[in-house]
Amino acid sequence: MKRMKINIIILFLAAAVVSLTGTAEASEKQQQPPANVTLTDQQKKEIEQLEADILKKRKDVVSKYVEYGVLPKERGEHIKNHMDKHFEMMKQNGFVPKPHPHPHKFEKRH
């Protein structure tokens, strides 16, 4: 009886792994933007405004971490400067995400 329970558990785990593998591959294909996508000026303005709002909120969070002593002031400033550089890079790229050269994949470890 104990052996039967172990076999059933193994069967469920195997089914879960097979299911996750298919899901990971499908979502990986969906995450890649189509090649040569360009946005209109109006679309860029809308995305820029949304990204600017997000940037402000994220910088506010970092400022709170500094205020509460979670981060030293220098580290907080470094993080905010990095966020500003990232925003400018996105702006230069027309707010179209570039495909990552090595997308995260579901890997078999053993």
N, C-alpha and C positions, 0 to 999 in steps of 0.2 A: 504494500500500500504506500509506504514511504517513497519507494522508487517511482511509483506511478505519479505521485505529486511532484517530484523533482522533474520528471519528464514533461509534465504539463507546464511547469514554470519555465523550463528551457524552451519549450515550444512557443510560449507567449513572448519571451525575450527575443527569440529569433524573428518572430513576426514583427515585433516592434523595430528591430534593427533594419529589416528589409523595408519597412514602411518609411523610416527616417531617411534611409539612403535615397529612395525615390523622391521624397519631399525636398531633400537638400539639393539634388540635381535639378529639379524643376524650379525651385526658387532661385537657384544660381542663374539659370537661363533668363528668368524674368527680371533680374536686377540689372542687366546690362542695357544701357540706353541704346536706341537705334543709332547707327553710324551717321555722322554728318548732320546732326540736329542743330538747328539754330532757332533762337527765339526772336520774336518781333521786339521792337523797342518798347512797346507797351508791356509785353510779357516780362521783359527784363526789368522794367521799372517796378512791376508788381512783385516779382521775386526779390529784387533788391530791397524793397521796403520790408517784406516779411523777414528776410535774412538780417536786416539791420535791427528789427525789433527783437529777433532771437538773440543777436549779438549783445544787445543792451541788457537783456535779461540775464544772459550767462555771465556777463561782466558784473552785474549786480550781485549774483550769487557768489562769485569769487571775492568781491568786496566784503560781503558778509562773513565769508570764511576768514578773511584777514581780520575783520572787526572782532570776531569771536575767538581769535587766537588759534584757529585750526591751521592757518597758513601764515608764514612770515610775510611781511609787507613786500619784500623783494621778490619772493616767489609769486605772489599775487600779481605784481606788476609784470613779471615775465610771462605769466599765463595770459594776461590781458593783451600784452603786445603780440604774442603768438596768435591770439584770436583775431586781432586787427590785420595781421599779415595774411592769415587764411582768408579773411573776408575780401581783402584786396585781390588776392589770387583768384578767388571765385568771380569777382567782378571783371577781371581781365579775361577770364575764360567765358564770359557771357552767361554766367550762372548755369551752365550746362555741366553736370557732373561728368568727369572723365572716368572711363572704365579702369578699374584697378588691375595692374598687370598680373597679380596673383590673387584672385578672389579666394576667399576662405572656402574650403571644401570640407566635407565630412570625410574624415580620414579613418581608415582602419588602423588601429594601433597594434593589433596582434592577429 
